[in-house]
């Protein structure tokens, strides 16, 4: 059971990471720069920041869904 849970968590972390990388590339492009203009540490910081934004959005969506469910019952 724990193995399944770990695989599921890893899968979602991977998906969030992929989405964060795409958003980071968009953010860099909108700034008028290229990925090559940034150091590896700077790129990691940007991706981590995007991951935080995605997770916060998911949390907010979950809270709203919960409030709607409680309000409808």
PyMOL CGO cylinders between C-alpha atoms (Angstrom):
from pymol import cmd
from pymol.cgo import CYLINDER

trace = [
    CYLINDER, 0.00, 0.00, 0.00, 2.80, 2.41, 0.90, 0.3, 1, 1, 1, 1, 1, 1,
    CYLINDER, 2.80, 2.41, 0.90, 4.57, 1.65, -2.37, 0.3, 1, 1, 1, 1, 1, 1,
    CYLINDER, 4.57, 1.65, -2.37, 1.44, 2.59, -4.33, 0.3, 1, 1, 1, 1, 1, 1,
    CYLINDER, 1.44, 2.59, -4.33, 1.10, 5.80, -2.33, 0.3, 1, 1, 1, 1, 1, 1,
    CYLINDER, 1.10, 5.80, -2.33, 4.76, 6.71, -2.95, 0.3, 1, 1, 1, 1, 1, 1,
    CYLINDER, 4.76, 6.71, -2.95, 4.40, 6.06, -6.69, 0.3, 1, 1, 1, 1, 1, 1,
    CYLINDER, 4.40, 6.06, -6.69, 1.27, 8.21, -6.83, 0.3, 1, 1, 1, 1, 1, 1,
    CYLINDER, 1.27, 8.21, -6.83, 2.95, 11.06, -4.93, 0.3, 1, 1, 1, 1, 1, 1,
    CYLINDER, 2.95, 11.06, -4.93, 6.02, 10.86, -7.19, 0.3, 1, 1, 1, 1, 1, 1,
    CYLINDER, 6.02, 10.86, -7.19, 3.78, 10.92, -10.26, 0.3, 1, 1, 1, 1, 1, 1,
    CYLINDER, 3.78, 10.92, -10.26, 2.05, 14.12, -9.13, 0.3, 1, 1, 1, 1, 1, 1,
    CYLINDER, 2.05, 14.12, -9.13, 5.34, 15.75, -8.12, 0.3, 1, 1, 1, 1, 1, 1,
    CYLINDER, 5.34, 15.75, -8.12, 6.69, 14.95, -11.57, 0.3, 1, 1, 1, 1, 1, 1,
    CYLINDER, 6.69, 14.95, -11.57, 3.61, 16.43, -13.27, 0.3, 1, 1, 1, 1, 1, 1,
    CYLINDER, 3.61, 16.43, -13.27, 3.82, 19.58, -11.14, 0.3, 1, 1, 1, 1, 1, 1,
    CYLINDER, 3.82, 19.58, -11.14, 7.54, 19.88, -11.94, 0.3, 1, 1, 1, 1, 1, 1,
    CYLINDER, 7.54, 19.88, -11.94, 6.87, 19.52, -15.69, 0.3, 1, 1, 1, 1, 1, 1,
    CYLINDER, 6.87, 19.52, -15.69, 4.16, 22.17, -15.57, 0.3, 1, 1, 1, 1, 1, 1,
    CYLINDER, 4.16, 22.17, -15.57, 6.44, 24.47, -13.54, 0.3, 1, 1, 1, 1, 1, 1,
    CYLINDER, 6.44, 24.47, -13.54, 9.20, 24.10, -16.13, 0.3, 1, 1, 1, 1, 1, 1,
    CYLINDER, 9.20, 24.10, -16.13, 6.81, 25.06, -18.93, 0.3, 1, 1, 1, 1, 1, 1,
    CYLINDER, 6.81, 25.06, -18.93, 5.58, 28.07, -16.96, 0.3, 1, 1, 1, 1, 1, 1,
    CYLINDER, 5.58, 28.07, -16.96, 9.17, 29.06, -16.12, 0.3, 1, 1, 1, 1, 1, 1,
    CYLINDER, 9.17, 29.06, -16.12, 10.07, 28.99, -19.82, 0.3, 1, 1, 1, 1, 1, 1,
    CYLINDER, 10.07, 28.99, -19.82, 7.07, 31.21, -20.57, 0.3, 1, 1, 1, 1, 1, 1,
    CYLINDER, 7.07, 31.21, -20.57, 8.08, 33.58, -17.76, 0.3, 1, 1, 1, 1, 1, 1,
    CYLINDER, 8.08, 33.58, -17.76, 11.62, 33.80, -19.13, 0.3, 1, 1, 1, 1, 1, 1,
    CYLINDER, 11.62, 33.80, -19.13, 10.37, 34.37, -22.68, 0.3, 1, 1, 1, 1, 1, 1,
    CYLINDER, 10.37, 34.37, -22.68, 8.04, 37.14, -21.52, 0.3, 1, 1, 1, 1, 1, 1,
    CYLINDER, 8.04, 37.14, -21.52, 10.97, 38.84, -19.82, 0.3, 1, 1, 1, 1, 1, 1,
    CYLINDER, 10.97, 38.84, -19.82, 12.69, 39.03, -23.21, 0.3, 1, 1, 1, 1, 1, 1,
    CYLINDER, 12.69, 39.03, -23.21, 15.55, 36.78, -22.17, 0.3, 1, 1, 1, 1, 1, 1,
    CYLINDER, 15.55, 36.78, -22.17, 16.69, 33.29, -23.08, 0.3, 1, 1, 1, 1, 1, 1,
    CYLINDER, 16.69, 33.29, -23.08, 17.11, 30.27, -20.85, 0.3, 1, 1, 1, 1, 1, 1,
    CYLINDER, 17.11, 30.27, -20.85, 20.85, 30.39, -21.61, 0.3, 1, 1, 1, 1, 1, 1,
    CYLINDER, 20.85, 30.39, -21.61, 21.02, 33.86, -19.99, 0.3, 1, 1, 1, 1, 1, 1,
    CYLINDER, 21.02, 33.86, -19.99, 20.42, 32.30, -16.55, 0.3, 1, 1, 1, 1, 1, 1,
    CYLINDER, 20.42, 32.30, -16.55, 22.65, 30.19, -14.34, 0.3, 1, 1, 1, 1, 1, 1,
    CYLINDER, 22.65, 30.19, -14.34, 21.52, 26.75, -13.25, 0.3, 1, 1, 1, 1, 1, 1,
    CYLINDER, 21.52, 26.75, -13.25, 20.78, 28.09, -9.76, 0.3, 1, 1, 1, 1, 1, 1,
    CYLINDER, 20.78, 28.09, -9.76, 18.69, 30.95, -11.14, 0.3, 1, 1, 1, 1, 1, 1,
    CYLINDER, 18.69, 30.95, -11.14, 16.72, 28.54, -13.33, 0.3, 1, 1, 1, 1, 1, 1,
    CYLINDER, 16.72, 28.54, -13.33, 16.11, 26.25, -10.35, 0.3, 1, 1, 1, 1, 1, 1,
    CYLINDER, 16.11, 26.25, -10.35, 14.88, 29.22, -8.31, 0.3, 1, 1, 1, 1, 1, 1,
    CYLINDER, 14.88, 29.22, -8.31, 12.44, 30.21, -11.08, 0.3, 1, 1, 1, 1, 1, 1,
    CYLINDER, 12.44, 30.21, -11.08, 11.12, 26.64, -11.42, 0.3, 1, 1, 1, 1, 1, 1,
    CYLINDER, 11.12, 26.64, -11.42, 10.70, 26.26, -7.64, 0.3, 1, 1, 1, 1, 1, 1,
    CYLINDER, 10.70, 26.26, -7.64, 8.83, 29.57, -7.57, 0.3, 1, 1, 1, 1, 1, 1,
    CYLINDER, 8.83, 29.57, -7.57, 6.50, 28.32, -10.31, 0.3, 1, 1, 1, 1, 1, 1,
    CYLINDER, 6.50, 28.32, -10.31, 5.98, 25.05, -8.41, 0.3, 1, 1, 1, 1, 1, 1,
    CYLINDER, 5.98, 25.05, -8.41, 4.92, 27.04, -5.35, 0.3, 1, 1, 1, 1, 1, 1,
    CYLINDER, 4.92, 27.04, -5.35, 2.42, 28.99, -7.46, 0.3, 1, 1, 1, 1, 1, 1,
    CYLINDER, 2.42, 28.99, -7.46, 0.97, 25.77, -8.90, 0.3, 1, 1, 1, 1, 1, 1,
    CYLINDER, 0.97, 25.77, -8.90, 0.66, 24.15, -5.45, 0.3, 1, 1, 1, 1, 1, 1,
    CYLINDER, 0.66, 24.15, -5.45, -0.96, 27.29, -4.02, 0.3, 1, 1, 1, 1, 1, 1,
    CYLINDER, -0.96, 27.29, -4.02, -3.46, 27.29, -6.88, 0.3, 1, 1, 1, 1, 1, 1,
    CYLINDER, -3.46, 27.29, -6.88, -4.25, 23.63, -6.26, 0.3, 1, 1, 1, 1, 1, 1,
    CYLINDER, -4.25, 23.63, -6.26, -4.72, 24.31, -2.55, 0.3, 1, 1, 1, 1, 1, 1,
    CYLINDER, -4.72, 24.31, -2.55, -7.04, 27.23, -3.26, 0.3, 1, 1, 1, 1, 1, 1,
    CYLINDER, -7.04, 27.23, -3.26, -9.04, 25.15, -5.73, 0.3, 1, 1, 1, 1, 1, 1,
    CYLINDER, -9.04, 25.15, -5.73, -9.36, 22.36, -3.15, 0.3, 1, 1, 1, 1, 1, 1,
    CYLINDER, -9.36, 22.36, -3.15, -10.53, 24.77, -0.48, 0.3, 1, 1, 1, 1, 1, 1,
    CYLINDER, -10.53, 24.77, -0.48, -13.12, 26.30, -2.81, 0.3, 1, 1, 1, 1, 1, 1,
    CYLINDER, -13.12, 26.30, -2.81, -14.36, 22.84, -3.78, 0.3, 1, 1, 1, 1, 1, 1,
    CYLINDER, -14.36, 22.84, -3.78, -14.65, 21.91, -0.12, 0.3, 1, 1, 1, 1, 1, 1,
    CYLINDER, -14.65, 21.91, -0.12, -16.56, 25.08, 0.70, 0.3, 1, 1, 1, 1, 1, 1,
    CYLINDER, -16.56, 25.08, 0.70, -18.92, 24.49, -2.22, 0.3, 1, 1, 1, 1, 1, 1,
    CYLINDER, -18.92, 24.49, -2.22, -19.49, 20.91, -1.11, 0.3, 1, 1, 1, 1, 1, 1,
    CYLINDER, -19.49, 20.91, -1.11, -20.23, 22.02, 2.45, 0.3, 1, 1, 1, 1, 1, 1,
    CYLINDER, -20.23, 22.02, 2.45, -22.53, 24.74, 1.22, 0.3, 1, 1, 1, 1, 1, 1,
    CYLINDER, -22.53, 24.74, 1.22, -24.50, 22.40, -1.02, 0.3, 1, 1, 1, 1, 1, 1,
    CYLINDER, -24.50, 22.40, -1.02, -25.09, 19.71, 1.59, 0.3, 1, 1, 1, 1, 1, 1,
]
cmd.load_cgo(trace, "trace")
